[in-house]
Amino acid sequence: MGNDKTILKALRGETQAVPPVWMMRQAGRYLPEYRATRAQAGDFLSLCYTPELAAEVTLQPIRRYGFDAAILFADILLVPQALGAELWFVTGEGPRLSTITDAAGLSALKPAEAIHETLSPVYETVRILSRTLPKHTTLIGFAGAPWTVATYMIAGRGTPDQGPAHALKAEDRATFNGLIERITDATIAYLSMQIEAGAEVVKLFDSWAGSLRGEDFDTYAVAPARRIIAALKDRHPDIPVIAFPREAKDRYEGFTRATGADCVALDNSVDADWAATHVQREGCVQGNLDPRHMVTGGPDLVSETRRIVEAFSGGPHIFNLGHGITPDADPDNVQKMIDAIRG
């Protein structure tokens, strides 16, 4: 049955009459059932680290919509926490971390092989999902890419321009490079364990790749992704990898070839017709409906969904949003999108 899963077919390079579909952040605050389970957990990190509840919220959008894939419910900042950073969430504001800004802070981090004790509940969530997902549903694991994770570890929070990370990169390249290397090693170990637990695909989220320019993009977006993908495929030769260098603009072209990824996910700033010509020719693409359509709905949602399907109809395509669905989205609009894809 596994070889017949539509997501895996697309990742093998097959063109399908109807593209498979899932959504980034499909388990999230826009769903009332998620909010109920989140309240039961008490706080966000408890939800991430309680396997039965994390599996439950992962399954909720599958039950409701019948997506072709489920993505593990976790957070990209669990890896920094497992490396020894303090992590907490401020209601209404997002994550906070203790900061790494010098060599001493880098030296205090744990080695990559020490992360598994902290992250063992995540692997148990994957095992539960591997047993309980419908047989036709693909299980996707994920991690944050090193550059994006580093921006949070250096600033202690999300920032609009990743300024603190760029400053450390300019002022103390040795510490910055050491941090990237530590995160890269931990990401390989983390994703490998997700695969061993049952993940059939893994995705690498580089949410802030767009703030890297020129040689820095090659050094800190392309090279770490290439190293992670090569290491995973050495350990798990058949595992497909989706890479998401968000807001890479024209650097999306060639990213598949440069990194060894099986699929490149596109943000919604990229024109689908351009991407079909310049990116899809190298392999599978994923994307890229603007998430605002999940809020506004209406005829524009249907027409834009169909336009994207048509634009990518000549090659392997996984339908998705260009970024995560937002908490103010209307759940009914998700069903309208699916109907427009499959109808």
DAVEN-V794074 format. One record per helix or strand. SS is the DSSP state (2 for helix, 1 for strand). FROM is the first residue (numbers start at 0). TO is the last residue. Records with the same first field share a line. If there is no record, write none. Layout:
SS=FROM-TO + FROM-TO
This chain:
2=1-3 + 5-10 + 31-40 + 43-47 + 50-64 + 77-82 + 102-107 + 111-113 + 115-131 + 145-154 + 162-170 + 172-196 + 208-210 + 214-234 + 248-251 + 254-258 + 271-277 + 279-281 + 292-295 + 297-310 + 330-341
1=19-20 + 68-70 + 86-89 + 93-96 + 137-143 + 200-205 + 239-244 + 262-264 + 283-288 + 316-320
